[in-house]
Amino acid sequence: MATTTTAPAPAPALRRKRARERLRLLGFLSPWLVGFSVFFGYPLLATGYFSVMHYNQIEPPEFVGLRNWRYVLTQMPLFGPALWNTLWLVVVMVALRVVFGLGIGLLVTKLKTGVGFFRTAFYLPYLAPPVAATVAFVFLLNPGTGPVNEILGTLGIPAPSWFNDPAWAKPSLVMLSLWGIGDLMVIFMAALLDVPKEQYEAAELDGAGAWGRFRYVTWPSITPIVLFAVVTGVVQTMQYYTQALVAGKLASGVSIGPGTVIQPGYPDHSTLTVPQLVYSLGFQNFNTGAACVLSLVLFVIAMAVTTLLMRKRAGLLPAED
Amino acid sequence: MTTTTLNAPTAPARTGHPGDGTAGTRARRTRLLHWIAVHTVAVAAALSFVLPFVFVFLTSVMSDRQAMSGELWPDTWHWSNYVTVFETPGFLDWWKNSLMYAGLGTLFTVCSAVPVAYALAKFRFRGRRTALVLVLATMMLPPQVVVIPMYLVWAQQFHLAGSLWPLIIPMAFGDAYSIFLLRQFLLTIPQEYLESAKVDGCGELRTLLRIVVPMSRPGIAAIALFQFFFCWNDYFGPQIYAAQNPAAWTLSYGLESFKSAHSVNWNLTMAATLLVMAPVIIVFFFAQKAFVEGVTLTGVKG
C-alpha cells in the first residue's frame, strides 16, 4: 500500500489496463471497422474519383474535370424524368403509405374478434418477395386478361391499362406498395397500443368525440412514430428500384436475357427512377463517370434526409449519450 | 336490480343508476353497431389483401389455354404446372443459390453483428456517438451509391463477378441494419447482469457468450430472420454480380427471366411466383413472434 502512494507504479498499471481495454474494444468493433472502411469508405472515395474521370471499364481512366457533372446535370435527357419520377414516388407513395398504414393500424386496434386473423391477412403481403409481388401485380393488372380488369369490366367500370399506360404506371406501383403495408401497420399498432388508456377516458369525460380523441390524445403521442415512418419511407423510396424495374420490363413484354439492353422505365420513362439510371449508365452504357456523378447526387440527398432524421428524431440515438 | 342484470350484464358499473335499463340497452346496441361497422370494414380490407394471392394461386393451376383467357376459376386443376416449373432448367439451381446466399449471409451477419452491437450498447468509450451516427448513415445509404467501385474491385481484382460471393463476403463484416437493431435490443438488458458476471470473474468475451447471447435470443432471431429475408428477396445484388452467369442466379433474380421465357404462360409464371413466395411465408409462420418483435424494435424502441 505504501509503495503505491509513493512510487509512480499505478500510472503504468493504469495505462496498461487502459491499453488492454482499448484493444478489447477494437477487437469487438473490428468486423464493423473493417467493413465500414472497405465497403463504405473506400467506394465512396472511389465514386468521387470516378466522377471526374472518363472511364469505360476497359481503357484506363482519364481525367476530364467536371465534364461528367455538366453532362449529367444539364445535358443528359433521362436525368429530368428520373429525378421527377423519384420525387413523385417519394411524395405520393410515402404520404399514402403513412396514411394507409395508420388507418389499417387503427382498424386492427379497434377489432374485438379475429384480431389474429386480420393482423396476419394485412401483414402477409409485406413478406412477399418484391420481385414475386411485382410479377403477381403485373399479372393481376394486365390489360388483356388480368383479373382486375376482368372484374372492372363486369361491373361496367372503365379499366385503365395500369403498367402499360404512362399515366397509370406510377399509381400502379403505389398500389403495389400499399399492398405491402404490413411493416407500417405493425409499427403503428405498437404505438397506438402504447397510448395510455386513462387519457382516452379523461377525454371522453370531457366530451370529446371520436375525432377529438384522435386529434388530442392519439395524434400527440404517435407523432414521433409518424415522423419516423415518413423519414424512413423517404429514404427507402429514394432507393426504389426493384419493383419499378421489374414492372417496366415485364409490362413492356420485351424478352430479356444476359446482354439484352432495353430502355428502362417503360412505358415512356414513366417508371424510370434515379437508381435505375445509375445502373443503366454504369452497367449497360459503361459510362462510369456519369453513373458516379448520379450516385453522388443520390448520396447527398440521402445524407440530407438522414441528418434531418437524426435532428428531428433524437430518439433514434439514446438520450444518455 | 334483476332487470339491470338482465339488460346490461356487461356493464355492472351502471347498475346503481335509476332507469339504466334502457341506457344499458342503448349502449349495448351502439356497441353492437360499432362492432358490425368495424368488422365490415376489416373484412372488406382483408379481402383485398388476400385476393391477389387467391388469383395468383387459381391461375397457377389452370391449363395453358385457359390461363390465356380472362377466366377466374380453373376448369380443371393442373397441379402438374408445379412439376413443370421444377423441371425448368435452372430452377432447382436458383433454389440452391438462394438458400446458399440467404443461409451463409445470415450466418455471417449474425456472427459479425453480435460483438459490434454489444460494444456499441454496453461499452463506454469516446467516439461512441460518432460510431452510432456512422452506423445509421450506412443504414440509410442507397446501395447504388457505392456499387460501381465495389463491382470494379470484385470483378477486376478478385475475378468474382458471375458469383454470389461479392454479396456474401461483406456480410462477415457487419451489416449496419442488424448492428443497429441488435444494439437497440441489447440496451434492454439490465446492466446488473453484466456486472454480476464480471464480479464472478467473467471476461468480456465470456460475458458476451454466456450471459448476453442467451439473453438476447429474441433479438438475434429477429436480425437473423430479417437478413434471411433480405438475401432471399434481393434482386439488385444478384443483378449486379450474377447476371452474366445463369448458374449463379437466385430465385428472385431468375423469376423475372422465367416470366420472359414463358411470356404467354401466366399459369407457369404464377406457379413459379408462389414457389418463390412460399419459403418466406412458411418461415414467417414458424417465427411470427420474433419477426413482429423485430419490426416493432426498429421503429418504437430507442
Boltz contact constraints between the chains, C-beta under 6 A:
constraints:
  - contact:
      token1: [A, 24]
      token2: [B, 204]
      max_distance: 6.0
  - contact:
      token1: [A, 25]
      token2: [B, 123]
      max_distance: 6.0
  - contact:
      token1: [A, 25]
      token2: [B, 125]
      max_distance: 6.0
  - contact:
      token1: [A, 28]
      token2: [B, 115]
      max_distance: 6.0
  - contact:
      token1: [A, 28]
      token2: [B, 119]
      max_distance: 6.0
  - contact:
      token1: [A, 29]
      token2: [B, 116]
      max_distance: 6.0
  - contact:
      token1: [A, 29]
      token2: [B, 119]
      max_distance: 6.0
  - contact:
      token1: [A, 31]
      token2: [B, 112]
      max_distance: 6.0
  - contact:
      token1: [A, 31]
      token2: [B, 116]
      max_distance: 6.0
  - contact:
      token1: [A, 31]
      token2: [B, 173]
      max_distance: 6.0
  - contact:
      token1: [A, 31]
      token2: [B, 174]
      max_distance: 6.0
  - contact:
      token1: [A, 32]
      token2: [B, 116]
      max_distance: 6.0
  - contact:
      token1: [A, 32]
      token2: [B, 174]
      max_distance: 6.0
  - contact:
      token1: [A, 34]
      token2: [B, 173]
      max_distance: 6.0
  - contact:
      token1: [A, 35]
      token2: [B, 173]
      max_distance: 6.0
  - contact:
      token1: [A, 35]
      token2: [B, 174]
      max_distance: 6.0
  - contact:
      token1: [A, 39]
      token2: [B, 170]
      max_distance: 6.0
  - contact:
      token1: [A, 40]
      token2: [B, 138]
      max_distance: 6.0
  - contact:
      token1: [A, 43]
      token2: [B, 146]
      max_distance: 6.0
  - contact:
      token1: [A, 43]
      token2: [B, 149]
      max_distance: 6.0
  - contact:
      token1: [A, 43]
      token2: [B, 150]
      max_distance: 6.0
  - contact:
      token1: [A, 46]
      token2: [B, 149]
      max_distance: 6.0
  - contact:
      token1: [A, 47]
      token2: [B, 149]
      max_distance: 6.0
  - contact:
      token1: [A, 107]
      token2: [B, 42]
      max_distance: 6.0
  - contact:
      token1: [A, 110]
      token2: [B, 38]
      max_distance: 6.0
  - contact:
      token1: [A, 111]
      token2: [B, 42]
      max_distance: 6.0
  - contact:
      token1: [A, 118]
      token2: [B, 42]
      max_distance: 6.0
  - contact:
      token1: [A, 118]
      token2: [B, 46]
      max_distance: 6.0
  - contact:
      token1: [A, 121]
      token2: [B, 46]
      max_distance: 6.0
  - contact:
      token1: [A, 121]
      token2: [B, 49]
      max_distance: 6.0
  - contact:
      token1: [A, 121]
      token2: [B, 50]
      max_distance: 6.0
  - contact:
      token1: [A, 122]
      token2: [B, 49]
      max_distance: 6.0
  - contact:
      token1: [A, 125]
      token2: [B, 49]
      max_distance: 6.0
  - contact:
      token1: [A, 127]
      token2: [B, 280]
      max_distance: 6.0
  - contact:
      token1: [A, 127]
      token2: [B, 281]
      max_distance: 6.0
  - contact:
      token1: [A, 127]
      token2: [B, 284]
      max_distance: 6.0
  - contact:
      token1: [A, 128]
      token2: [B, 277]
      max_distance: 6.0
  - contact:
      token1: [A, 129]
      token2: [B, 233]
      max_distance: 6.0
  - contact:
      token1: [A, 129]
      token2: [B, 252]
      max_distance: 6.0
  - contact:
      token1: [A, 129]
      token2: [B, 276]
      max_distance: 6.0
  - contact:
      token1: [A, 130]
      token2: [B, 233]
      max_distance: 6.0
  - contact:
      token1: [A, 131]
      token2: [B, 235]
      max_distance: 6.0
  - contact:
      token1: [A, 131]
      token2: [B, 252]
      max_distance: 6.0
  - contact:
      token1: [A, 131]
      token2: [B, 255]
      max_distance: 6.0
  - contact:
      token1: [A, 131]
      token2: [B, 256]
      max_distance: 6.0
  - contact:
      token1: [A, 132]
      token2: [B, 273]
      max_distance: 6.0
  - contact:
      token1: [A, 132]
      token2: [B, 276]
      max_distance: 6.0
  - contact:
      token1: [A, 132]
      token2: [B, 277]
      max_distance: 6.0
  - contact:
      token1: [A, 135]
      token2: [B, 259]
      max_distance: 6.0
  - contact:
      token1: [A, 135]
      token2: [B, 273]
      max_distance: 6.0
  - contact:
      token1: [A, 136]
      token2: [B, 52]
      max_distance: 6.0
  - contact:
      token1: [A, 136]
      token2: [B, 56]
      max_distance: 6.0
  - contact:
      token1: [A, 136]
      token2: [B, 273]
      max_distance: 6.0
  - contact:
      token1: [A, 139]
      token2: [B, 266]
      max_distance: 6.0
  - contact:
      token1: [A, 140]
      token2: [B, 52]
      max_distance: 6.0
  - contact:
      token1: [A, 140]
      token2: [B, 55]
      max_distance: 6.0
  - contact:
      token1: [A, 145]
      token2: [B, 70]
      max_distance: 6.0
  - contact:
      token1: [A, 147]
      token2: [B, 55]
      max_distance: 6.0
  - contact:
      token1: [A, 147]
      token2: [B, 72]
      max_distance: 6.0
  - contact:
      token1: [A, 150]
      token2: [B, 70]
      max_distance: 6.0
  - contact:
      token1: [A, 183]
      token2: [B, 295]
      max_distance: 6.0
  - contact:
      token1: [A, 186]
      token2: [B, 292]
      max_distance: 6.0
  - contact:
      token1: [A, 186]
      token2: [B, 295]
      max_distance: 6.0
  - contact:
      token1: [A, 187]
      token2: [B, 299]
      max_distance: 6.0
  - contact:
      token1: [A, 190]
      token2: [B, 296]
      max_distance: 6.0
  - contact:
      token1: [A, 190]
      token2: [B, 300]
      max_distance: 6.0
  - contact:
      token1: [A, 228]
      token2: [B, 299]
      max_distance: 6.0
  - contact:
      token1: [A, 235]
      token2: [B, 140]
      max_distance: 6.0
  - contact:
      token1: [A, 239]
      token2: [B, 142]
      max_distance: 6.0
  - contact:
      token1: [A, 241]
      token2: [B, 236]
      max_distance: 6.0
  - contact:
      token1: [A, 242]
      token2: [B, 235]
      max_distance: 6.0
  - contact:
      token1: [A, 246]
      token2: [B, 256]
      max_distance: 6.0
  - contact:
      token1: [A, 250]
      token2: [B, 259]
      max_distance: 6.0
  - contact:
      token1: [A, 255]
      token2: [B, 260]
      max_distance: 6.0
  - contact:
      token1: [A, 256]
      token2: [B, 260]
      max_distance: 6.0
  - contact:
      token1: [A, 258]
      token2: [B, 244]
      max_distance: 6.0
  - contact:
      token1: [A, 275]
      token2: [B, 144]
      max_distance: 6.0
  - contact:
      token1: [A, 278]
      token2: [B, 144]
      max_distance: 6.0
  - contact:
      token1: [A, 282]
      token2: [B, 148]
      max_distance: 6.0
  - contact:
      token1: [A, 291]
      token2: [B, 148]
      max_distance: 6.0
  - contact:
      token1: [A, 292]
      token2: [B, 148]
      max_distance: 6.0
  - contact:
      token1: [A, 295]
      token2: [B, 145]
      max_distance: 6.0
  - contact:
      token1: [A, 298]
      token2: [B, 142]
      max_distance: 6.0
  - contact:
      token1: [A, 298]
      token2: [B, 145]
      max_distance: 6.0
  - contact:
      token1: [A, 299]
      token2: [B, 145]
      max_distance: 6.0
  - contact:
      token1: [A, 302]
      token2: [B, 140]
      max_distance: 6.0
  - contact:
      token1: [A, 302]
      token2: [B, 142]
      max_distance: 6.0
  - contact:
      token1: [A, 306]
      token2: [B, 137]
      max_distance: 6.0
  - contact:
      token1: [A, 306]
      token2: [B, 140]
      max_distance: 6.0
  - contact:
      token1: [A, 315]
      token2: [B, 302]
      max_distance: 6.0
  - contact:
      token1: [A, 316]
      token2: [B, 302]
      max_distance: 6.0
  - contact:
      token1: [A, 321]
      token2: [B, 129]
      max_distance: 6.0
